[in-house]
Every structure is written in structure tokens, then in C-alpha cells.
């Protein structure tokens, strides 16, 4: 097949996924395992405006890697970053607007992905099919089925795929989780994730111009091409459902991952229920800024997640963190790299865990790329999928909800002491921000049954299962299992 016909084939909406497989996979001449200890791994960074800058810094600083290419749909951003890379590391990378073009370069070994959420899965799958190993930011998916498709692609093509939940590699966090798993605070039945991260309005909903430097077709990708309705183009997509997952799937995914890790759960639990709303302002955002999700697992385990986007005080010295409740005390993780132990009376002990930084996670990934063993990864794509999916199912319950009073929520949670205590603090949080729970409707989602699977069953399952995927815009279609 000629280069021209291959390119035409790739751009054909019906066969985009198959074309991605043709340009790489088994025909890539150099695998990382073949590289000598002094041979550099060539990295393409995809999405370089936000978190992608950290990817550039980490891979660029490594002696065994080089930033060979970057991809960004904002031409100004891409060229500015390329100039910065040349100044910092001595060599200017090739700049692409369309990631499909860079996947034709068989000299590349690694794709490092920090695009908006709605692009994570498809870019990872295309890279895997092109024969690249992948580091993909959190959440690894925009919906539940996308995450499972990345896992399947990684296993089918034998690629190393790391999730960007760097706490998994930080020594302090790993020591804390080991302490927990070894019974350090006794039996643990409850983990509480906290995303207490105040954020203001993103501005009024309206019709705005896309920056002239942005290829909006490529930026929209798998999403439908809707008019721009938020004032700030970059970053604020997090709070619109077509592209982001709210703070539950933005900041909260880190803490969700730590909570699930500590509970030692490898499924989506038996049920989920969520309530909350976007309070204190009306803007272009659609996702909740204040939200509670209650996940039930087997053996009576529970994961409660609290998102607070308005001003709030820490809980047990944690604002963005995780609290594990044990029969003999509490383990509180107030950071990415460790935690502290409280006794049963809530008094802080001298037991502290700390230490780590992003470099540990990138080093772990590169080590696994060299070894060709995905079990060497601290945050294999399966872990990333499960933690991301927990965020997604919480949002699904919320999105299926209806506005009710605080009293109606209290009635729905009758006889659940812990859930009622969480609701009381939720209401006090609203009052502290001059939002009256008595006169403000709160969205209460239905309790959805999962029973350890990745599909809903029982009441509301028909509506809920529709949110497990999305309507894709050709040719940017995440493939089904049989089409990988």
C-alpha cells in the first residue's frame, strides 16, 4: 500500500481503526526490548498545554529518553512548546496537529498522552495499535466502556500502558498502603475520598469564538462538534459533560484510585448512588461542584467520595485526600505521597509516611517498557480503568437524578447512620457558603445495581447503561472489542 493510499485509508470514517493497526503494531522495526541500555526511547507527547508540560519535563530530563515529537491541535501551543524543548534539551521535536500522522513514524517508541479526557481512550488505542507503549493521563477514559477497550487493546497488542496516577509509585504512599493492608489500623470497611478544592464560576454560558490557532475538528474528535459555550477554551472543558467528568474525574480520580487501592477492590462494586449539584453560581459549567457518591462493595465495604468546589474546611487535616476508617484507628492521606495515623480516639500518632514525586512514576513506566512486563507497572491500565470507571458510575447516578429537598434525601438514606452523617456535613457546607439546603433543590440520583460487573442491572438499568458509552463522531470512533 502506498503512503498516499494508506493516508486516505486512515482518514476514511469506516476504517479509521483498522488503518491505525496497519501503520504500526507488528511491523514496527524497533521494540523497546531490543534497545540497548544506551539507546534512547523516542517519545511523542500528545497534548502539551497543561499536564503535558509535566510529561515533557519528566521524559526530557531522562538520559534514556528524548522528546522526538509533540502533537497539539493548537498550533501556537505546539510550536511554543517545541521551541521550549529545543532550549531546554537541545533538540527541537517534530510538531504535528493530527496524531494519526505521527503514528506513521515507526522510529517512535512511546506515546505520552495528556489530551482532554474525551480523547484519552481513542488516542491510547490508536497508539497501541501503531505499536507504541503508552503513558496516559487520568482519567484514562471518558466513559466506562472506553477504559475496558484500552485494557483489551493493551493485552492484544502486548503494549505497556501506564496510568497517570502517580501516587501509586510514590514511596511514602506505597509504604502507607502496605501498612494498611498489613492490618496497621485493623479491619477497614470504609474509605472516604475527599476533593475539597474550591473553584469559582467559569463564566456565563454563551456563544464564543474558538481560538484561531485551534483545529476545532481535531480538538472535538470523538465528541460532536458543538458551538463553544464557555468563555475560556482551554481547561474549562472539565466542567462540560461532552469533554470532561467534573472534579470527580479530574482531581478526584487520584483520590478515588488511592481509596480503591486501600480497600483492595478490583471491580466496580455492587451499587452506586450519588447526589449533589452546581451551587452558588450559574455559569457555562454542567457538572456538579458539590457531590457525594456512595459505592457499596462485597463484605460490607464502602467507598464514599465527597466533591466540594466551594470554600470548605479540611476533614481530619485532609482537603484533597483519603481517610481510611479502621477498627483500631484511622489512616489519613492528605497528599499524593503519604499519610499519617490517628488512634481510635482521633488523636494523631507519631506514625507518618512521606516521600516521592512524579519522577518515580515515569521511572517505573520506563522500566516496564524495557522489561516488556506489564506486571512491573505500579499503575497498569487495568488499575486506571477501574478507578476511572468508579468516577464514571458516580456521575451516571447523578446525571439520572431528579431535584429533591434535603429532607427527601434524608428520608432516602434512613437507617444509614454513616450516610446521614455525610449528608449533615454536606448541608452544613452549603450553609457555610450561603446556600440554603431548605430552599435549594439537590439532585438525588437513583441507587444503581452493578453486582461486581461493568454493566447495570435491575431498576434504571436501561437508562444507566446508555451512559456507559457515547455516540461517537466518525472517524473518531473508539472501537468495539471485536474491532480492536
C-alpha positions in Angstrom: 0.0 0.0 0.0 1.5 3.4 -1.0 1.9 6.2 1.6 -0.8 8.2 -0.1 -3.4 5.4 -0.2 -2.6 4.5 3.4 -3.2 8.1 4.4 -6.5 8.1 2.5 -7.5 4.8 4.1 -6.7 6.2 7.6 -9.0 9.2 7.0 -11.9 7.1 5.8 -14.5 7.2 8.6 -15.5 3.5 8.2 -12.0 2.1 8.6 -10.1 4.5 10.8 -9.4 1.9 13.5 -8.2 -0.8 11.1 -5.9 1.7 9.5 -4.3 2.6 12.8 -3.4 -1.1 13.2 -1.9 -1.2 9.7 0.5 1.7 10.3 2.2 0.1 13.3 1.7 -2.9 15.5 3.7 -5.9 14.4 5.6 -4.1 11.7 7.4 -1.5 13.9 11.1 -2.5 13.4 12.4 -1.5 16.9 10.8 -2.6 20.1 12.0 -1.1 23.4 13.1 -4.6 24.5 15.6 -4.6 21.6 17.1 -1.2 22.6 20.5 -1.3 24.3 21.0 0.4 27.7 22.4 3.5 26.0 19.8 3.7 23.3 17.2 6.4 23.9 13.5 5.7 23.8 11.8 8.2 21.4 8.7 9.8 22.9 5.8 11.7 21.3 3.9 13.9 23.8 0.3 14.3 22.7 -1.5 17.3 24.3 1.1 19.7 25.7 -0.8 22.7 27.1 -1.5 21.6 30.6 -0.4 18.4 32.3 1.5 17.6 29.1 4.1 20.1 30.2 5.0 17.8 33.1 5.3 14.8 30.7 7.8 16.9 28.7 9.8 17.8 31.8 9.9 14.2 33.1 10.8 12.4 29.8 13.0 15.2 28.6 15.1 15.1 31.8 15.8 11.4 31.5 19.0 10.3 29.8 17.4 7.2 28.4 14.6 9.2 26.6 14.2 12.0 24.2 11.1 14.1 23.1 11.1 13.3 19.4 7.7 14.7 18.6 4.8 16.6 20.0 1.1 16.7 19.0 -1.2 19.6 19.8 -4.3 20.8 17.9 -3.5 24.4 19.0 -0.7 25.4 16.5 0.5 28.2 18.7 0.8 26.0 21.8 2.5 23.2 19.8 5.2 25.4 18.3 5.8 27.3 21.6 6.4 24.0 23.4 8.7 22.8 20.6 10.8 25.9 21.0 10.9 25.4 24.8 12.0 21.8 24.3 14.8 22.9 22.0 16.0 25.4 24.5 15.9 23.0 27.4 17.1 19.8 25.8 19.0 20.9 22.7 16.8 19.4 20.0 13.5 20.6 18.5 10.9 17.8 18.2 8.7 17.4 15.1 5.3 19.1 15.6 2.0 17.6 14.5 -1.5 18.8 14.6 -3.0 15.4 13.9 -1.8 12.5 16.0 -2.5 10.0 13.2 0.4 11.5 11.2 2.9 10.9 14.0 1.8 7.3 14.4 3.2 6.7 10.9 6.7 7.4 12.2 8.0 3.9 13.1 11.0 5.3 15.0 8.8 6.3 17.9 8.6 4.0 21.0 6.3 5.8 23.5 3.2 7.9 23.3 2.6 10.1 26.3 -0.9 11.4 26.4 -2.3 14.4 28.2 -5.2 15.5 26.0 -8.6 16.4 27.3 -10.5 13.5 28.8 -12.7 12.7 25.8 -9.6 12.0 23.7 -7.7 9.7 26.2 -9.1 6.4 25.1 -9.0 6.8 21.4 -5.5 8.3 21.3 -4.3 5.5 23.6 -5.8 2.8 21.4 -4.5 4.3 18.2 -1.1 4.5 19.7 -1.2 0.9 20.9 -2.4 -0.3 17.5 0.5 1.6 16.0 3.0 -0.4 18.1 3.7 2.2 20.8 3.8 1.8 24.6 1.6 4.4 26.3 1.6 6.6 29.3 -2.0 8.0 29.5 -3.3 10.6 31.9 -6.1 10.2 34.3 -9.0 9.5 34.0 -7.9 7.1 31.3 -11.4 7.2 29.8 -14.4 9.5 29.3 -16.9 6.6 30.0 -16.8 3.1 31.3 -16.5 1.1 28.1 -13.6 3.1 26.8 -11.4 2.1 29.7 -12.1 -1.6 29.2 -11.3 -1.2 25.4 -7.8 0.2 26.3 -7.2 -2.7 28.6 -8.2 -5.1 25.8 -6.0 -3.4 23.3 -3.0 -3.3 25.6 -3.3 -7.0 26.1 -4.0 -7.9 22.5 -1.0 -5.9 21.1 1.2 -6.6 24.1 1.8 -3.0 24.9 2.9 -1.5 28.2 0.3 1.1 29.3 0.7 3.1 32.4 -2.0 5.3 34.1 -1.0 8.8 35.3 -2.0 8.2 38.9 1.5 8.9 40.3 0.7 8.2 43.9 1.0 4.5 43.0 4.7 5.0 42.6 5.5 7.4 45.5 7.5 5.5 48.2 5.6 7.2 51.0 2.2 6.2 49.6 3.3 2.7 48.9 4.5 2.3 52.5 1.3 3.7 53.8 -0.9 1.3 51.8 1.3 -1.6 52.8 0.8 -0.6 56.4 -2.9 -0.5 55.8 -3.0 -3.9 54.1 -0.9 -5.5 56.8 -3.5 -4.5 59.4 -2.0 -1.3 60.7 -5.3 0.1 61.7 -7.2 -3.1 62.0 -10.1 -4.1 59.8 -11.0 -1.5 57.2 -14.6 -1.3 55.9 -14.8 2.4 54.9 -12.7 4.7 52.7 -13.6 8.3 52.3 -12.2 10.2 49.3 -12.1 14.0 49.5 -11.8 16.5 46.7 -12.3 19.7 48.7 -11.0 22.1 46.0 -12.7 25.4 45.8 -13.3 26.6 42.2 -15.2 29.7 41.0 -17.5 30.2 38.1 -16.2 29.6 34.6 -18.3 32.5 33.2 -21.7 32.8 31.6 -22.9 30.3 29.0 -23.0 31.9 25.6 -21.6 31.7 22.1 -17.8 32.2 21.9 -15.2 32.1 19.2 -12.8 29.2 19.1 -9.2 30.4 19.1 -7.9 30.9 15.6 -4.9 28.7 16.3 -7.1 25.7 17.2 -8.2 23.0 14.8 -11.6 22.5 16.4 -12.5 19.5 14.3 -9.4 17.6 15.7 -10.0 19.1 19.2 -13.6 17.8 19.3 -12.6 14.4 18.0 -14.9 11.7 19.4 -17.3 14.4 20.7 -19.9 16.1 18.5 -18.8 19.4 17.1 -21.0 21.8 19.2 -20.6 25.6 19.3 -18.2 26.8 22.0 -20.3 27.8 25.0 -17.6 28.7 27.6 -15.5 31.8 27.7 -12.2 30.1 28.3 -11.4 27.5 25.7 -8.6 25.6 27.4 -9.1 23.7 30.7 -12.7 24.7 31.4 -13.9 21.8 29.3 -13.5 19.8 32.5 -16.9 21.1 33.7 -18.9 20.2 30.5 -20.1 16.7 30.0 -19.2 16.3 26.3 -15.5 16.6 27.2 -14.9 16.3 30.9 -16.1 14.4 34.0 -16.2 17.2 36.6 -13.9 17.3 39.5 -14.8 13.7 40.4 -12.9 12.7 37.3 -10.4 15.5 37.3 -8.8 15.9 40.7 -10.9 13.2 42.4 -9.7 10.3 40.3 -6.4 10.4 42.2 -8.1 10.0 45.5 -10.6 7.5 44.1 -7.7 5.4 43.0 -6.0 5.6 46.4 -9.3 4.7 48.1 -9.9 1.6 45.9 -6.3 0.6 46.3 -6.5 0.7 50.0 -9.8 -1.2 50.1 -8.1 -3.9 47.8 -11.1 -3.9 45.4 -10.7 -5.0 41.8 -14.3 -4.4 40.5 -16.9 -1.6 40.4 -18.7 -2.8 43.5 -22.3 -3.8 44.0 -24.1 -0.5 43.8 -23.7 3.3 43.5 -25.7 6.3 44.5 -24.8 9.9 44.1 -26.3 13.3 44.9 -25.3 16.9 44.7 -25.5 19.9 42.4 -23.8 23.0 40.9 -24.4 25.6 43.7 -23.7 29.2 44.4 -23.4 30.4 40.8 -24.9 29.8 37.4 -22.3 29.5 34.6 -21.3 27.5 31.5 -20.5 24.5 33.6 -22.7 21.4 33.7 -21.0 19.1 36.2 -21.6 19.1 39.9 -19.4 21.3 42.0 -20.7 19.7 45.2 -21.3 15.9 45.1 -21.4 12.8 47.3 -21.0 9.3 45.8 -21.7 6.2 47.8 -20.2 2.9 46.5 -21.0 -0.4 48.1 -18.8 -3.4 47.7 -19.0 -7.0 48.9 -18.3 -7.9 52.5 -19.8 -4.7 53.7 -17.0 -2.4 52.3 -17.9 1.1 51.3 -16.2 3.9 49.5 -17.7 7.4 50.0 -16.5 10.2 47.8 -17.1 13.9 48.5 -16.5 16.7 46.0 -16.7 20.2 47.3 -16.0 23.0 44.8 -16.9 25.8 47.3 -14.9 27.1 50.3 -14.6 24.4 52.9 -12.6 23.3 55.9 -10.4 20.1 55.9 -11.6 16.9 57.4 -9.1 15.3 59.8 -6.4 17.6 58.3 -7.2 16.5 54.7 -8.7 18.6 51.9 -7.6 16.7 48.8 -7.0 13.2 50.2 -8.4 9.9 51.6 -9.4 8.8 55.0 -9.4 5.0 55.9 -11.5 4.1 58.9 -10.2 1.0 60.7 -11.3 -0.9 63.8 -8.1 0.3 65.5 -7.7 3.8 64.2 -7.6 5.9 61.0 -5.1 6.4 58.2 -5.3 9.8 56.6 -3.7 10.5 53.2 -3.6 14.3 52.8 -1.3 14.3 49.8 0.0 12.4 46.9 2.9 10.9 48.7 2.0 9.6 52.1 -0.2 9.7 55.2 -0.5 9.8 58.9 -2.1 7.6 61.5 -4.7 8.6 64.1 -5.7 6.4 67.0 -9.3 5.3 67.7 -10.0 8.5 69.6 -9.0 10.6 66.7 -5.7 11.7 68.1 -2.8 11.9 65.7 0.1 9.5 66.4 3.8 9.8 65.5 3.3 7.3 62.7 3.9 9.2 59.4 4.6 8.1 55.8 6.0 10.5 53.3 8.2 10.8 50.2 8.0 10.8 46.4 7.4 12.8 43.3 6.4 12.4 39.7 9.8 11.1 38.6 9.1 7.8 40.4 6.1 7.1 38.3 7.8 7.9 35.0 10.8 5.8 36.0 8.5 2.8 36.8 6.9 3.2 33.4 10.2 3.3 31.5 11.4 0.3 33.5 8.4 -1.7 32.4 8.9 -0.6 28.8 12.4 -2.1 28.9 11.3 -5.3 30.7 8.2 -5.8 28.5 6.3 -7.0 31.5 3.1 -5.0 32.3 3.1 -6.6 35.8 6.1 -4.4 36.6 3.8 -1.3 36.3 2.6 0.3 39.5 -0.4 1.7 37.7 -1.2 -0.7 34.9 -4.1 0.4 32.6 -6.4 -2.1 34.3 -6.0 -0.2 37.6 -6.6 3.1 35.8 -9.7 1.7 34.1 -11.3 0.5 37.3 -10.6 3.7 39.3 -11.8 5.9 36.3 -14.9 3.8 36.0 -15.8 4.3 39.6 -15.9 8.1 38.9 -18.0 7.5 35.8 -20.6 5.4 37.6 -20.9 8.0 40.3 -21.6 10.6 37.6 -24.1 8.3 35.9 -26.2 8.1 39.1 -26.0 11.9 39.5 -27.0 12.5 35.8 -30.0 10.3 36.2 -31.1 12.1 39.3 -34.0 14.5 40.0 -34.2 17.6 42.1 -35.4 17.0 45.6 -35.2 18.6 49.0 -32.6 17.8 51.7 -35.4 16.2 53.7 -36.2 13.9 50.9 -32.6 12.8 50.6 -32.5 12.2 54.4 -35.6 10.0 54.0 -34.0 8.0 51.2 -31.0 7.4 53.5 -33.0 6.4 56.5 -31.3 3.8 58.8 -27.9 4.5 57.2 -26.1 6.3 60.0 -22.8 6.9 58.1 -24.6 8.2 55.0 -26.8 10.6 57.2 -23.6 12.0 58.9 -22.2 12.7 55.4 -25.4 14.4 54.4 -25.4 16.5 57.5 -21.8 17.8 56.7 -22.9 18.3 53.1 -25.8 20.5 54.2 -23.6 22.4 56.6 -21.1 23.0 53.8 -23.9 24.6 51.7 -24.9 26.8 54.6 -21.4 27.9 55.1 -21.4 29.1 51.5 -24.8 30.9 51.9 -26.7 28.2 50.0 -29.8 27.1 52.0 -30.5 23.4 51.7 -34.1 24.1 52.7 -34.8 26.3 49.8 -32.4 24.8 47.2 -33.1 21.7 45.2 -30.5 19.0 45.3 -30.1 16.4 42.6 -30.6 12.9 44.0 -29.6 10.0 41.7 -31.1 6.5 41.9 -29.3 3.7 43.6 -27.9 1.7 40.7 -27.0 -2.0 40.9 -23.7 -3.3 39.4 -23.1 -6.5 41.4 -19.4 -6.6 40.5 -19.9 -6.1 36.8 -19.3 -3.3 34.4 -23.0 -3.0 33.4 -26.0 -2.0 35.4 -28.9 -4.4 36.2 -32.3 -4.0 37.7 -34.2 -0.8 38.1 -33.0 2.1 36.0 -30.5 -0.1 34.2 -31.8 0.7 30.7 -31.2 4.4 31.2 -28.0 3.9 33.1 -26.4 1.6 30.6 -26.7 4.2 27.9 -24.2 6.3 29.8 -21.6 3.5 29.7 -20.6 4.7 26.2 -21.3 7.6 23.9 -22.3 8.5 20.4 -19.0 8.9 18.5 -18.3 11.2 15.6 -16.7 9.4 12.7 -13.9 8.9 12.1 -13.1 9.3 15.8 -14.7 6.2 17.0 -13.5 4.1 19.9 -13.6 0.5 18.6 -15.7 -2.3 20.0 -13.9 -5.3 21.4 -14.4 -7.3 18.1 -12.9 -4.4 16.1 -9.7 -3.9 18.0 
